[in-house]
Amino acid sequence: MDDVLPADPDALRMLIVGINPGLWTAAVNAPFARPGNRFWRSLQRAGLTDRAVDASTGLSGEDEQQLLGRGIGVTNLVGRATARADELSRDELRAGGRRVVAQVARLRPRVVAVAGITAFRAAFSLPKARLGVQDPPLALGWPDGVALWVVPQPSGLNAHETTDSLASKWREVWAAAARA
């Protein structure tokens, strides 16, 4: 799946990091595209987008520009598509963590939000990490001055969260990006 990133890295306020593309997402080449995934609804409810995005058939140019115009980019820890994130190996996640650190060092967003605590723990070798703001120096090689957050995985498989609870967490991250 292609990353959604601005041509000018200085325009990037927040980088959202998914775990990996699901099969549907890979098929349509759009982030969080599976119908039922609460990602786009929660972003809209949090005020990060001004309209509902339906990425189930692909991300429209208009929707991509809405994200980029607000300084929001999207990437993944791992590029390999799977039916479920738990099909990824620990080695794949750790390699993905190193790739994201390098990408963040190059792009220098104000804030990075990783969507998925279990994958975050494996990718950054931080087994006791909790949701919310992280201590960036604990993530090996994390660039100075870039805030690091973990938000819940928005998949419908995550029964602990609702669209409203996800939106609340996205509002916190967005507020941190505004302060940075």
C-alpha positions as CSV (number, residue, x, y, z in Angstrom):
1,M,0.0,0.0,0.0
2,D,1.3,3.5,-0.8
3,D,2.0,5.9,2.0
4,V,0.0,9.1,2.1
5,L,2.7,11.7,2.7
6,P,3.0,15.4,1.7
7,A,5.6,16.3,-1.0
8,D,7.0,18.9,1.5
9,P,8.0,17.1,4.8
10,D,7.8,20.5,6.6
11,A,4.0,20.3,6.1
12,L,3.7,17.1,8.2
13,R,2.1,17.8,11.6
14,M,1.1,14.2,12.4
15,L,2.1,10.8,11.1
16,I,-0.4,8.0,11.7
17,V,1.2,4.6,11.7
18,G,-1.0,1.6,11.1
19,I,0.2,-2.0,11.8
20,N,0.0,-3.4,8.2
21,P,-2.5,-3.4,5.4
22,G,-5.3,-5.9,5.6
23,L,-6.2,-7.8,2.4
24,W,-9.0,-5.4,1.6
25,T,-6.8,-2.3,2.2
26,A,-4.1,-3.8,0.0
27,A,-6.6,-4.6,-2.8
28,V,-7.8,-1.0,-3.0
29,N,-4.5,0.7,-2.0
30,A,-6.1,2.9,0.7
31,P,-5.4,3.0,4.4
32,F,-7.9,1.5,6.8
33,A,-10.2,0.7,3.9
34,R,-12.1,-2.4,5.2
35,P,-15.8,-1.6,5.6
36,G,-16.5,-1.6,9.3
37,N,-13.1,-0.2,10.3
38,R,-13.8,2.7,12.6
39,F,-10.7,4.7,11.7
40,W,-12.3,7.2,9.3
41,R,-15.4,7.7,11.3
42,S,-13.4,8.3,14.5
43,L,-11.1,10.9,12.6
44,Q,-14.2,12.7,11.5
45,R,-15.8,12.7,14.9
46,A,-12.6,14.0,16.4
47,G,-12.6,16.9,13.9
48,L,-9.5,15.7,12.0
49,T,-11.5,15.5,8.8
50,D,-14.5,17.6,7.9
51,R,-16.5,14.9,6.2
52,A,-16.9,11.1,6.2
53,V,-14.3,9.3,4.1
54,D,-15.3,6.0,2.5
55,A,-12.0,4.4,1.5
56,S,-13.6,1.0,0.8
57,T,-13.0,1.4,-2.9
58,G,-9.8,3.5,-2.6
59,L,-8.9,6.9,-1.2
60,S,-10.1,9.7,-3.5
61,G,-7.7,12.4,-4.5
62,E,-10.0,14.9,-2.6
63,D,-9.9,12.8,0.6
64,E,-6.1,12.4,0.3
65,Q,-5.8,16.2,-0.1
66,Q,-8.0,16.8,2.9
67,L,-5.5,14.8,5.0
68,L,-2.4,16.3,3.5
69,G,-3.9,19.8,3.7
70,R,-4.2,19.4,7.4
71,G,-0.7,18.0,7.8
72,I,-1.7,14.4,8.4
73,G,0.2,11.5,6.8
74,V,-0.3,7.8,6.9
75,T,2.1,4.8,6.8
76,N,2.4,1.3,8.2
77,L,4.9,-0.6,10.4
78,V,4.9,-3.5,7.9
79,G,4.0,-3.4,4.2
80,R,2.9,-7.0,3.9
81,A,-0.8,-7.5,3.6
82,T,-2.4,-10.1,5.9
83,A,-5.9,-11.1,6.9
84,R,-5.1,-10.3,10.6
85,A,-2.2,-8.3,12.1
86,D,-1.4,-11.3,14.4
87,E,-0.1,-13.1,11.3
88,L,3.0,-10.8,11.4
89,S,6.2,-12.1,13.0
90,R,8.0,-10.3,15.8
91,D,11.0,-9.9,13.4
92,E,8.7,-8.2,10.8
93,L,7.4,-5.8,13.4
94,R,10.8,-5.0,14.7
95,A,12.1,-4.3,11.2
96,G,9.0,-2.2,10.7
97,G,9.8,-0.2,13.9
98,R,13.3,0.5,12.6
99,R,11.9,1.6,9.2
100,V,9.4,4.0,11.0
101,V,12.2,5.4,13.1
102,A,14.2,6.2,10.0
103,Q,11.2,7.6,8.2
104,V,10.4,9.8,11.2
105,A,14.0,11.0,11.4
106,R,13.7,12.1,7.7
107,L,10.2,13.6,7.8
108,R,10.2,15.2,11.3
109,P,6.5,15.3,12.0
110,R,5.5,17.0,15.2
111,V,3.7,13.9,16.5
112,V,3.6,10.2,15.5
113,A,0.5,8.1,16.5
114,V,0.9,4.3,16.2
115,A,-2.5,2.6,16.0
116,G,-2.2,-0.7,17.9
117,I,-0.6,-1.3,21.3
118,T,0.3,-4.9,20.8
119,A,2.2,-4.3,17.6
120,F,3.8,-1.2,19.1
121,R,5.1,-3.2,22.0
122,A,6.7,-5.8,19.6
123,A,8.0,-3.3,17.1
124,F,9.8,-1.1,19.6
125,S,10.6,-3.9,22.2
126,L,8.6,-2.1,24.9
127,P,6.5,-4.9,26.4
128,K,5.1,-2.7,29.2
129,A,4.0,0.3,27.0
130,R,0.5,1.6,27.6
131,L,-1.9,3.5,25.4
132,G,-1.3,7.3,25.2
133,V,1.8,9.4,25.1
134,Q,5.1,7.6,25.3
135,D,8.6,8.4,26.5
136,P,10.3,8.7,23.1
137,P,13.9,7.9,24.3
138,L,12.7,4.4,25.2
139,A,12.0,3.7,21.5
140,L,15.5,2.9,20.4
141,G,16.8,5.6,18.0
142,W,13.6,7.8,18.2
143,P,14.4,11.3,16.9
144,D,14.5,14.1,19.5
145,G,11.6,16.6,19.4
146,V,9.1,14.2,17.9
147,A,6.2,13.2,20.2
148,L,5.2,9.6,20.2
149,W,1.7,8.3,21.0
150,V,0.0,4.9,20.9
151,V,-3.8,4.8,20.1
152,P,-6.0,1.8,20.0
153,Q,-6.3,-0.3,16.8
154,P,-9.5,0.9,15.1
155,S,-10.4,-2.4,13.6
156,G,-13.8,-3.8,14.4
157,L,-11.9,-6.8,16.0
158,N,-11.0,-4.4,18.9
159,A,-14.2,-4.7,20.9
160,H,-12.7,-2.6,23.8
161,E,-13.2,0.6,21.8
162,T,-16.0,2.5,20.2
163,T,-16.0,5.2,17.5
164,D,-16.5,7.8,20.2
165,S,-13.7,6.5,22.5
166,L,-11.3,6.3,19.5
167,A,-12.3,9.9,18.5
168,S,-11.5,11.1,22.0
169,K,-8.0,9.6,21.7
170,W,-7.5,11.2,18.3
171,R,-8.5,14.6,19.7
172,E,-5.8,14.2,22.4
173,V,-3.1,13.4,19.8
174,W,-4.2,16.2,17.5
175,A,-4.1,18.7,20.4
176,A,-0.6,17.5,21.1
177,A,0.4,18.2,17.5
178,A,-1.0,21.7,17.8
179,R,1.0,22.4,20.9
180,A,4.3,21.0,19.5
